[in-house]
């Protein structure tokens, strides 16, 4: 390649690189404000959804080896109560995303428990792939898969029971509260779709 050809090649690469970084600027628009009513119902739903889990965890399951509260449910509360119109917040995604991710996470832990540095990213990436493949993408599901790998000894001792409790039962409790609370305002409907 002649010097002129190399220079054109470099200029083309620099332009591509500059265009790549320009994509990161975003826009100048902020998200729209939500109404006081939306804030009230979102926070009320989140409180009631999470309290259903904590009461079950600390009053009903206390003294057992079972748990009901995992961090990814907090993220689900944001979606299901604060962004209930999102396709990612619908029942299929809430329950399917958590359950599929729990299966993937427990499997990753059982295969790679001595290599958590590999099991953790494998669980999250495989959970994303599985959720995409099953049309159940729910971002907190990635957290559920990760918790199955890096969680406490109590979580690890559950094995595949982790898929049922806390994951499946917890997601169902969040859904039941969402069905009750999200439909209270006259201008809201939840869910947008079931399947």
N, C-alpha and C positions, 0 to 999 in steps of 0.2 A: 504494500500500500504506500503510495507516495505521500509526502509530507502534507500536501493539500487535502488528500483524502482523510488522513489522520485528524487534521484540524476540523474538517466537516463532521467527522464521527464524534469528536470530543464536544463540539458545539451542540450537536444533537443530543448527546447524553446529558450535558449541563442543562439544556432546555427541559428535557424530561425530568431531571432532578428538581429543577426549580418549579415546574408544574406540579410535581408530586407534593412538594412542601406547601404550595399555594392552596392545595385542597384542605389543609389543616386550619385555614383561617376561620372557617365557619361563616356565619352570617352575623349581621349586626342586630338581628331581632331577638328579643328575649321571649320566653314562653309567655302565653297570655295568663293573666291573673285568674284565679278561680273565685267563685262566689263564697260568701260566708257560709251559706248552706252546704256547699260542697265540702268545705273544710270541716264543718261540724259532722256531717255524715261519714266522711272518710275517717276522721279520728275516732268517732264513736264505733264504727265497724271494726277498726283495728283494735281498739280497746277490748271490745266484746269477743272478737276472734281470738286474740292472744290470751285473754282471761280464761276462755274455755280450755285452752291448752294448759295454762299454769295451774288452774284448779284441779284438772285431771292429774297433772304431774305431782303437785305438792299435797293434795288432799286424798286422792284416790289411789295413786300408784306409790305413795310414800311407803318406804319399807320394802319395796320390791326391787328387782333388778331392772325394771322397765323405766323408760323415760318417755316424755311426751314433748318436751321443749327442745327444739334444735334451732340454731341461728338462722337457717335458711327460711324458716317460717316467718320471721320478721320481714324479710324481703318480699315474701309472698303477700303479706298483709299490705305492703305498700302498693303492690300491683292490684290485688283483688278489691281493696277498699278505696285506694286513691286513684287508680286508673282502670276502673272496672270495664270501660269500653274497649280496652286494648285486647287484641286477639290473644296476647300472651297471658291474660288474666282470666280466660274462660275456663269452665270446669274441666274440659278435656285436657287443657294445658296444665292447669293446677294439679290435678290428681295424676294424670299420665306422666307429666314431666317429673314430678317428685318420685313416683314409684319406679319409673324406668331408670332414673338417675340413681336411686337407692340400690337397685339390682346391680347396676354397673359399678357403683362405688364399692359395695360389699365384695363383688367378684374381684375387683382390682386389689382390694386389701388382702383377700385370701390368697391371691396369686403372688403378690409382691410385698407382703408385710415386712420383709427384711429390707426392702429397698423403697422406703416411703418417698424418697426424692423422685422416683420414677412412677410409683403407684399413684401419687396425688395428681400430677398433670395428666397421666393416662386416664384416670377416672373422669376428670373434668372434660377432657377432649372427647373421649368415647361417649360420655353422657350427652354432650352437645350433638354429636353425630347421630346417636340413637333417637334423641328428641326430634331432630330434623327429619329423620327417616320415618318417624311415626306421626309427624305433624302435631307434636305435643310440646313444642319449645316453650319453656317456662324458665327464665333466667335463674331464679332461685334453685332450680334443679341442679345446676352446677355446684352450688353450695352444698346441697344434700349429698352429692357424689363425693365431694371433698371431705365432708364431715365423716362419711363412712370410712375414709382412709385415715384421716389424721385425728379422728375423735378419741375420746377417752377409752380406757380399758372397759368401762361399762358399755360403751357403744360397740366396741369390738366383740365383746362377749355375746351380744345379741345375735351376731351372725346375720343370716337372712331374715330373722325375725324383725330386724331393723326396717325391712321393707314394709312390714305390716304395721308395727308400732315402734316408733312414733310416726313413720312416714305416711303410710296410707291412712291410718285413723286420724292423724293430725290434719292432713290435707282435707279430709272429709269434714272435720269439725270447722275448719276455716271456711269451707264451701257452704255449710249449713248456715253459719252466721252471715255470710255474704248474701245468700238468697233472702234471708229475713231482713237484713239492714239495707242492702243496696236497693231494694224495691220499695222502701218506705217513702222516699220523695216521689211526688207525682210525675216528675219529668225524667225519671231514671228507670231503666229496665236492665235487669241482670238475670240470666246471662244473655249475651247476644246470640250465642249458639251453644249447643251441647256436644255435637260431634263434628 
